[in-house]
Amino acid sequence: MKKYVVLLGLLIVVLALEAQTDPQLGQYMYMQTSYNPAAAGEGDLMRVSGLHRMQFTGIKNAPMTTYFSFTSPFVIGKTKHAAGVRFLNDMYGLYSNQAFHIQYAYRHKIGKGYLSAGIDLGLVNVGFRNDSINLGQLSGATTEGNYFQETDPAIPRNTGGNSGDKGANGMAFDMGVGLYYAAPTWWASLSYSHLTRPTIQWSEQSEMTVVGTLYMAGGYNWQLHDKRWMLHPSAMIMTDFANWDVNLTMMAEVDNKYRFGAGYRIGGSVNLIVNIDIVSGLCLGYTYELPANRLAMESYGSHELFLAYGFDILKPKRTNKYKSIRYL
């Protein structure tokens, strides 16, 4: 475990940082507004969604992520629109990331589905807990350790702070954009977060730039010969062009209510997913994710809980598959 603490300490010795702060999600197909504002209002549903992820349990300061979003479609004349808000609270290592965004999407019917263009506007607040740094002090040492000094200027502190500060934080404007197309049998998503590359200035010696992340995702609804069963293959690629994350998922659905399946994050992990409609419109999902690398020896895996409620406010008498929150 000590090697992970040392690694976290090494992350802060540079004066300026660039980081991909967007968390990885196993249930990305159910929480699409977390990375694409154009998915707001999909299927003419007003939707309240929440997700909590505990990653690499058993490792100190492992990532922990909470998402919440509310979106609603609306009509102006003969045109369709959607708006919403989303919140993020993310902790990883000695860093924290809170974000609040307002979302808007314009939806236009093309073929059997709708093409949406969306925008995300908000604020990100990135913090650093400098009181939790392992200074590597030797027995009997008082002011200096093997790794850092307590007053090392490379350790992020708010401007005007002192050695007694508990941390540093800063806020910056953020923007994202996206396109989304959904038809009865398939969907596709393309979005880019942190288009403005928000820069958090902690002090004259330390700052962090939140780099943009490109998301490409898609899925298909495959009806089997037995009408009780349907398969939902999907995939998502996210990248900041320095690191790539590829997630492949296969879900099976029975009786238009129960869903279960598995996913594989290339080079990273395997996961098992269960999802159920408790009552009409109310959906509960759980994912257990096991690292497929050396972290499997140090961690008990990752856990992800998803809860959402959706209902149709534009066409209450509608009976097709979009009425359920079961799948985007």
Salt bridges, closest charged atoms under 4 A:
GLU18 OE2 - ARG197 NH2 2.60
ASP22 OD1 - HIS194 NE2 2.61
ASP44 OD2 - LYS80 NZ 3.00
ASP44 OD1 - ARG107 NH1 2.77
ASP44 OD2 - ARG318 NH1 2.94
ASP120 OD2 - ARG86 NH2 2.82
ASP174 OD2 - HIS101 NE2 2.95
ASP174 OD2 - HIS194 ND1 3.02
ASP245 OD1 - ARG265 NE 2.95
GLU253 OE1 - HIS232 NE2 3.11
GLU253 OE2 - ARG259 NH1 2.94
GLU253 OE1 - ARG326 NH1 2.97
ASP255 OD1 - ARG228 NE 2.87
ASP277 OD1 - ARG259 NH2 2.82
GLU289 OE1 - ARG53 NH2 3.14
GLU289 OE2 - ARG265 NH1 2.30
GLU304 OE1 - ARG53 NH1 2.71
